[in-house]
């Protein structure tokens, strides 16, 4: 007998490999997904009695391929059938597939599957929804709850995304080295989008918060395919470090707890340890990239036993490096926090002043600016900044946090200077 819980885990783990191979075979996302689902149903029926195969992914590919061919036959009764040799033989097909999984097809199939989900023609929300449905196998109701929309609306969103992908005519040929590197960057960005979708939700939406763990799982999967890519190491380490603080980021009422006020005993030290080892391995490659630098910044926070032990000088230097590698007003805004610790709030205000126009619609800009203004006693300006932040808040928790800052200003604010 094979445990049902183990079967579910095996099917989830094998999904990207099997679905990617079926997509290459049928060159149609819906057909590949239906074939995989049929293979999963057959696994649930047969594995408990006969035992699991030695390679679940190979078994699912073989069964799914034959199931898909049967479905195509039924839909195309008037079309000539393909040659028998195209889909059956007398050899150990499952063993052949298992052998090929160790070669380039395995890498390219999964990368192609992820790349299709993050096609540039798709908006970010559709990229995330499609990746969670196709690559991760989350149900439509789960994804709909995470995005706070109806199941019908999410079903439409995913259907439109599939239609756009089909219309775009995404090539199925094995990508070359240059294209693979380009795809890897886009896939990494998609995975980080999935992570941030959950990270920003916190505990307010459990379905959404679970995206963090799914993004980390996808990062680990990429590491299995590209074990020597330092930026994939950096991305996975970054997500682990950020997720390690999950239990300390919110109080019992769902209110935000800032980093300096968090109970560091609640941080997941095992996850931090795994991330630090991965980051150290990435740094040894001497090929710094944005994810590695961000992970290094998070690592400095993780290594500090107390807030006052934080190496803000090193953090400032790392943000300076990140500004050179990936210039962005958001990076400069984050650097301002380190500058305020080293040189005071006035210096930080001077640093972010040129960002006002570019980041006027960004919640965190007004939140950070309000906090700095409050520190220097410019309470009237701080209140204006906080009011703007509330108007741009993305969640009730963010709104409540800003209201707490306003309460600290006192009942009477200074005139706007």
N, C-alpha and C positions, 0 to 999 in steps of 0.2 A: 504493500500500500504506500502511496505517496501523499504526503501532507498537502492539503488544499492551499494552505497559506504559503507553503514553499512554491507550489505551482504558480500562484499569483505573482510572487516575487520573480520567478524565473521568466514568466511571460513579459513582465514589465522590463526586466533587464535586457531581454532579447529583442524587444520591439524595434529599436532603431536599426539594428543589424538586419533583422528579417524584413522589415518594411522597406528599408533602403534597397535590399536586393530585389524584392518583388517589384518595386517601382522601376528599377533598371530593366527588369524582365518585361513588364507589361507597358511601361512608359505612359501610365495613366494613374493619377493619384487615387481616384475613387476605386478603380479596379484593384490596385495594390492593397488599399485599406480593407476592402471587402474580403480579399483573399486571405489577408492576415487574420481578420476576425474569424473567418471560418476555420482557419488552422488552430486558433486559440480555443474555439468551441470543441474541436476534435481532441485537443490536448486535455481539456478538462474532463472529457468523457473517457479517454483511454489511459491517460497516465496513472490515475489512482489504482487501476487494476494491473496494468502491464509494466508500470514503472516508467520513470522519466528516461528519455534518451541521453546518451553521453554528451551530446551537444544540442541543447534545446533550440538554439537559433537555426542550426542546420536543418533540424527536423521541421521547424515551422516554415522555413523557406521551401523545403521539398513538398510538404503537404499543401502549403498555400499556393505554390505554383500549380500543382495539379488541380486544386480546387478552382483557381482562377481560370485555368484552361477550360474546365467543365462549364463554368459560367459563361465564358466567351462563346463556347460551342452552342449553348442554349440560345444566346442572343443573336447568333449568326448562322442559323440553320441553312440559310440559302447561300452562304458564302463557302467556298472551298476550304476544307480543313488544312491546317499546316501539316507538313510531313510528320509522321509518327516520331522520327528521330529527334524532332525539335523539342519534344517534351517527355519522352520516355526512352529507357534503354534497359538492358539487363544487368548493368553494373550496379555497384553500391552507390547510388546517387547521393544518399545522405552523407556518406563518407567523403565523396568528391567535393560536395559543397562545404563540408567542414574544413577540408584542406584549403579550399580557396578563401575561406574567411581569414586565414592567416596571411594572405597576400594582399596585393594592392586593392582588389575589389572591395575588401572590407572597409578600408579607409575611405575610398571614394564613394561608396554607397551611402555611408552615414553622413559624410560631408555634403554630398549632393542633396540628401534628404533635408538636412538642416538649412542648406543654402536656399532650397526651394521655398522653405517656410519664411525665410527673411529676404524674399525677392524685393529689389528696390522699388518696384511698382506698388508695393503694399504699404499702407500707413503702419506706423509702429504698433497700434493696437491690434491690427489684423495680423501682423507678423507674430506677435506674442500669442494671440488666440490660436493661430494655425499651428505654431510650434507646440503649444501645450496639448492640442488635440492630436496632431499627427505623430510628433516625436515622443511626447511624454505619455500619451494615451489617456489624458484626463477626459472625463465625460463633459458633454455640453452643459448639463446643469451645474457641475462644479465650476467651470469657467465662467458661466453666466453669473453665478453668485459672487465670484471674485470681482467681476467688472460691474457688479450692481446693475445688471440689465436682465430683461426677461430671457427665458430659454429660447423663445422664438426669435428674438432679436439677435442673440448670439449665434443661433443656427444659421440665420441669414448672413451674419458677418463672416462666418467660416465658409459658407457656400460661395459668397462673393469673392473671398480670398482665393478659393480653389479655382473659380472661374477665371480670375485675373491671371493666375499662374498658368492655366491651360492656354489662355489667349496669348500669353507672352512667349510661348513656345520655348521653354527652358531646355537647353541642350542636355542630352543624357550621356554624351561621350565622356570618357575619363579625362578630368581636367589636367592640364600640364602644371609644371612646378610654379610658374608665375601666377596662373589663375588660381591654383590651390592656395597660395599665400594670400591672394586677394580675398578669396572666399573665407579663409580662416579668420581674417579680420572682421568681416561682416557677421559671421557666425558668432564670434566672440561678443560683438556688440549686441546681438540678439539675446544671447544668454544673459548678459548683464542687464538688459532691459527687463527680462523675466525676473531676475533677482530684485531689481529696484521696484518692480511692481508689488512684490511682496514686502520688501523692506519698508516702503513708505506706508503700507497699510498697517504695519505693527500688529497689535492684538485686536484691532477693531473688526477685522474680517478674517477668521481662521482659514478659509479657503484661499484667500489671497496671500496670507502670511506663509502658507505652505509652499508658495512659489519659490521662496528662498532655498528650501531644501532641494526642490526639483532643479533649480539652476545649478546648485553645487553638484548634484548628481550628473548633470549634463557636462559640467566642467571636468569632472573626473573621467567621464567617458571620452572627452576630447583628449585628455592626457594619456589615455590608453592608446589612442590612435597616433598622437603626436607627442611621445614622451620626452622629446628633446627640445620642445618649443618653449623658450623662457617666458613669453608673454601669456601662454596658456597656463603655465605654472603661476604667474603673477595674478592672473584673473581669478583662478581657483583659490589661491591663498587670500586674495582680497575679499572674496565673498565669504570665505570661512571666518576671517577675522571680524568682519562686520556682523555676521550672523552669530558669532560667539557671544555677543552682548545682548542677544534677543530678550532674555529673561530680565535684564536690568534696565531696559530702555523705557519701560512704562510701569506706572504704579498699579495698584489694584483697581483703580477707577479708570484706567486707560489713559492717564495723563502722561505726557512726555517727561522723562527724566534726562536732563542734560548729562553729557559725558562726565563732567567733573563731579556730579552729584550721584552717579550710579554706584550701587553696591558691587564692588569688584569681586566679591566672593561669589556672586551669581554668574560671573562670566564663565563660559565653558572652556576650562583650561586644556582639556584634551583636544578640542577642536583648534584652539590657539596653538598648541604644540605641533599639531599636524601642519598647520598653515606656515608656521615659522620654519619648519624643516623644508617645506616646499619652496618658500621664498628664498632661503639661503641657497638652495640648489639652483634657482633661477638666476640669482645674482652672480653666481660663479661663471655663468656663460658670458658675462660682460657685454650684454646686449640690452641696455636699459630701454624700457618702453613704458607707456602710460600706466598700464595695469601694475607693472612691477613697482613703479614709484608710488602709486596710491597704496599698494599693499605695504610698502616700506613705511609709509606714514602711519597706517593703521597698526603696524607692528610696534612702532614706538609707543603708541598709546597702550597696546596690550602688554608690553614689557614693564610699564610703570606700575609699581605696586600701589602708589598713591598719586593723586592728581599733581601734587607739587613735585613729583619725581619725573614728570614728563620732560623730555629733551626738546623744548620748543625751538632751540637754535637749529637743531638738526631738522626738525619739521619745516622750519622756514626755508632752509637750504633745499630740502626736497621739493617744496612747492615752487621754489625758484627754478629748479631743474624741470619740473612738470610744465611750468610756463614756457620754457624754451622748447620742450618736446611737443607739447600740445597746447598752444596759446588759447586761452579762453577767459572771458571775464569771470566765469564761475570759479575757475582755478584761482584767480587773483582775489576773489571774495573769500575763498577758504584760507588763502595765505594771510589775509588781514587778521584772522583770529590769532595766528601765530605771532604776527607783528604786534598785536595788542598785548600779548603776554610778555614780549621782549622789550618793547619800546613805549608801551602805553596806548590807551584808546585814541588819543589825538593823532598819533602816527598812523593808526589803522584807518581812521576816518579820512585822512589825507590820501591814503592808498586807494580807498574805494570811491572817493568823490568822482573820478572820471567815469565810473561805471554806471552812474545814476540813470543815464538815458538808455543804455543797453539793457540794464536789468530792472527797469521800472516795473515790468510785469512778473517779476520773480519773487515769490514769497520770501525766500531766505535772505535776499538782499535787504529788504525792509526790516526783517526780524533782527539781522545782525547789526544793521545801522542803528536801529532803535536801541538795542542793547548798549552799543558804544556811546551813543548820545546820552543815555541815562547815566553811564559811568562818569561822564565829564560834567554832569549837572545841567545839561541842556534839555530839560524835561519837556518843554513845549514841543520842540522838534521831535523828541523821542515819541511823544504821544501821536503826532502826525504819522510818523513812520510805522508805529504799531497799528494804527488804524488802517493804513494801507496794507499792511501784512495780513490783517484779519480779512480784508476784502479779497485777498488772493489765496487764502488758506485752502489746502487740498483735502483736509480732513477735520473732523471735530476736535481731534487731539491737538492739531496745530493751532486751531482757533483758541482752544482753552489755554494752551501754553502762553500765547501772546496776551490773553486777558490777565493771566497771572502777572506778567511783566507790567501791564498797565496798572494793576492794583498796587504794585511796588512804588509807582510814581507818587502815590498819595492822592488825596482828594483834590488838591489844588496844584495845578501844573504851572510852571513858569511860562511867561509869554514867549511866543515863537521869536527867536532872535534873528 
